[in-house]
Amino acid sequence: MENRAAIIAIIVENTDSVEKLNGILHEYMQYIIGRMGIPYHKKNIYIISVAIDAPHDTISALAGKIGRLDGVNVQTAYSK
């Protein structure tokens, strides 16, 4: 299966989920190009972007695992 580049946008509203989120990202580290996290203290949330190069199914599985975390929202944009 052909790899695709994608960006996964994550908003963490429940900081109790951060450790689990980092564990999931660690599982997929071989596909991650880079990541950037920005704490937004005014709203007590974290905004994270993850650039990834992987098969579509792998990207979907990663986003699905992240989306099941309590207080974590995720959206993915794919390259063509």
Secondary structure, 3 states (H helix, E strand, C coil): CCEEEEEEEEEECCHHHHHHHHHHHHHCCCCEEEEEEEEECCCCEEEEEEEEEEEHHHHHHHHHHHHCCCCEEEEEEECC
